[in-house]
Amino acid sequence: MEQEDYIKRQIDQLGRALGKILADLIGLKTRGEMSEGIEEADQALKNALNLKIDDLISIPAEKFVQTLQEAGKLNNDNLTILADLLVLIAEELDQNEPENEKIKNLYMRSLTIYEHIDKTSLTYSVDRHNKIMQAMQAMQAMQTIEKISKTL
């Protein structure tokens, strides 16, 4: 029983840490200081999950959620926050460096998380469905840009 309480506290603490990272990034985005925020988020992820952004995108997509759950004891709520964080970072990088492979990988990993939660959750979420659609549209737009740039 004590072990379960300890694990629950760890999961809750991780959720608060991820939520703070996301809230900080959103605040920096509204002030136009997102690039500094990405560096701070990278370090905060390293502290919370022992993984940096580049580490996250290097995990194979098919093992992504499982690896995160094993490494950080992430529940679906925490995974959602992480996916939101990855999308926010991808959106910012996309404004500054379109056609970047890192951006595509960030969207892909967030989509993997959202789809996993969609399959495993007992409740349907319109918000989650919209996030899935937005991530898919962003990836399709990037593919279209890649095709156009290759023909030029």
C-alpha positions as a Python dict, from the first residue, in 0.01 Angstrom:
ca = {
    (1, 'M'): (0, 0, 0),
    (2, 'E'): (278, 243, 87),
    (3, 'Q'): (454, 155, -239),
    (4, 'E'): (138, 239, -437),
    (5, 'D'): (103, 574, -257),
    (6, 'Y'): (467, 653, -329),
    (7, 'I'): (426, 573, -700),
    (8, 'K'): (106, 778, -717),
    (9, 'R'): (286, 1074, -557),
    (10, 'Q'): (570, 1038, -810),
    (11, 'I'): (325, 1033, -1100),
    (12, 'D'): (142, 1338, -961),
    (13, 'Q'): (470, 1522, -908),
    (14, 'L'): (578, 1445, -1265),
    (15, 'G'): (242, 1572, -1392),
    (16, 'R'): (288, 1899, -1204),
    (17, 'A'): (641, 1936, -1342),
    (18, 'L'): (523, 1875, -1700),
    (19, 'G'): (229, 2110, -1648),
    (20, 'K'): (465, 2383, -1527),
    (21, 'I'): (690, 2337, -1830),
    (22, 'L'): (388, 2368, -2060),
    (23, 'A'): (248, 2671, -1876),
    (24, 'D'): (587, 2843, -1884),
    (25, 'L'): (620, 2782, -2258),
    (26, 'I'): (272, 2916, -2326),
    (27, 'G'): (358, 3226, -2124),
    (28, 'L'): (682, 3277, -2313),
    (29, 'K'): (501, 3226, -2644),
    (30, 'T'): (255, 3503, -2564),
    (31, 'R'): (548, 3734, -2484),
    (32, 'G'): (735, 3635, -2801),
    (33, 'E'): (1020, 3471, -2610),
    (34, 'M'): (957, 3115, -2718),
    (35, 'S'): (1309, 3033, -2841),
    (36, 'E'): (1453, 3084, -2492),
    (37, 'G'): (1164, 2880, -2356),
    (38, 'I'): (1251, 2582, -2572),
    (39, 'E'): (1596, 2569, -2417),
    (40, 'E'): (1445, 2595, -2069),
    (41, 'A'): (1188, 2326, -2153),
    (42, 'D'): (1465, 2102, -2281),
    (43, 'Q'): (1647, 2130, -1949),
    (44, 'A'): (1328, 2088, -1748),
    (45, 'L'): (1243, 1771, -1943),
    (46, 'K'): (1591, 1644, -1869),
    (47, 'N'): (1530, 1704, -1499),
    (48, 'A'): (1177, 1555, -1499),
    (49, 'L'): (1217, 1258, -1734),
    (50, 'N'): (1594, 1232, -1771),
    (51, 'L'): (1532, 1285, -2145),
    (52, 'K'): (1591, 1591, -2359),
    (53, 'I'): (1387, 1682, -2666),
    (54, 'D'): (1640, 1522, -2901),
    (55, 'D'): (1634, 1207, -2686),
    (56, 'L'): (1255, 1193, -2715),
    (57, 'I'): (1255, 1211, -3093),
    (58, 'S'): (1529, 950, -3118),
    (59, 'I'): (1304, 688, -2954),
    (60, 'P'): (1149, 472, -3229),
    (61, 'A'): (785, 572, -3286),
    (62, 'E'): (655, 218, -3239),
    (63, 'K'): (813, 199, -2891),
    (64, 'F'): (770, 563, -2796),
    (65, 'V'): (479, 548, -2550),
    (66, 'Q'): (596, 224, -2390),
    (67, 'T'): (946, 364, -2340),
    (68, 'L'): (808, 684, -2185),
    (69, 'Q'): (579, 494, -1952),
    (70, 'E'): (860, 268, -1837),
    (71, 'A'): (1110, 552, -1796),
    (72, 'G'): (893, 808, -1624),
    (73, 'K'): (587, 630, -1491),
    (74, 'L'): (367, 851, -1706),
    (75, 'N'): (-9, 814, -1696),
    (76, 'N'): (-241, 933, -1975),
    (77, 'D'): (-282, 1279, -1823),
    (78, 'N'): (95, 1328, -1809),
    (79, 'L'): (134, 1188, -2160),
    (80, 'T'): (-122, 1440, -2285),
    (81, 'I'): (73, 1726, -2130),
    (82, 'L'): (393, 1595, -2288),
    (83, 'A'): (225, 1567, -2630),
    (84, 'D'): (92, 1924, -2596),
    (85, 'L'): (443, 2036, -2509),
    (86, 'L'): (592, 1862, -2815),
    (87, 'V'): (330, 2026, -3041),
    (88, 'L'): (400, 2370, -2895),
    (89, 'I'): (773, 2327, -2958),
    (90, 'A'): (709, 2195, -3311),
    (91, 'E'): (486, 2493, -3391),
    (92, 'E'): (751, 2737, -3279),
    (93, 'L'): (1030, 2565, -3469),
    (94, 'D'): (804, 2543, -3775),
    (95, 'Q'): (768, 2923, -3779),
    (96, 'N'): (1145, 2969, -3779),
    (97, 'E'): (1275, 2665, -3967),
    (98, 'P'): (1015, 2507, -4195),
    (99, 'E'): (1113, 2179, -4363),
    (100, 'N'): (1302, 2063, -4056),
    (101, 'E'): (1310, 1688, -3983),
    (102, 'K'): (1304, 1758, -3610),
    (103, 'I'): (968, 1932, -3647),
    (104, 'K'): (821, 1636, -3831),
    (105, 'N'): (948, 1402, -3559),
    (106, 'L'): (799, 1620, -3285),
    (107, 'Y'): (458, 1614, -3455),
    (108, 'M'): (488, 1240, -3514),
    (109, 'R'): (571, 1168, -3149),
    (110, 'S'): (285, 1387, -3027),
    (111, 'L'): (49, 1213, -3268),
    (112, 'T'): (170, 875, -3139),
    (113, 'I'): (88, 982, -2783),
    (114, 'Y'): (-255, 1123, -2870),
    (115, 'E'): (-347, 809, -3067),
    (116, 'H'): (-230, 584, -2784),
    (117, 'I'): (-445, 774, -2536),
    (118, 'D'): (-737, 769, -2778),
    (119, 'K'): (-713, 388, -2798),
    (120, 'T'): (-662, 326, -2427),
    (121, 'S'): (-891, 586, -2274),
    (122, 'L'): (-1240, 486, -2173),
    (123, 'T'): (-1380, 826, -2269),
    (124, 'Y'): (-1395, 1007, -2599),
    (125, 'S'): (-1243, 1354, -2606),
    (126, 'V'): (-1328, 1610, -2873),
    (127, 'D'): (-1023, 1809, -2766),
    (128, 'R'): (-795, 1508, -2814),
    (129, 'H'): (-957, 1433, -3150),
    (130, 'N'): (-890, 1792, -3259),
    (131, 'K'): (-527, 1764, -3148),
    (132, 'I'): (-489, 1446, -3351),
    (133, 'M'): (-633, 1618, -3657),
    (134, 'Q'): (-409, 1924, -3610),
    (135, 'A'): (-96, 1712, -3579),
    (136, 'M'): (-192, 1513, -3890),
    (137, 'Q'): (-260, 1833, -4085),
    (138, 'A'): (73, 1982, -3980),
    (139, 'M'): (257, 1670, -4093),
    (140, 'Q'): (69, 1665, -4425),
    (141, 'A'): (150, 2032, -4481),
    (142, 'M'): (517, 1960, -4420),
    (143, 'Q'): (509, 1673, -4670),
    (144, 'T'): (345, 1898, -4928),
    (145, 'I'): (610, 2165, -4877),
    (146, 'E'): (883, 1902, -4913),
    (147, 'K'): (736, 1778, -5242),
    (148, 'I'): (706, 2129, -5380),
    (149, 'S'): (1059, 2222, -5281),
    (150, 'K'): (1196, 1908, -5445),
    (151, 'T'): (1031, 1996, -5774),
    (152, 'L'): (1178, 2348, -5775),
}
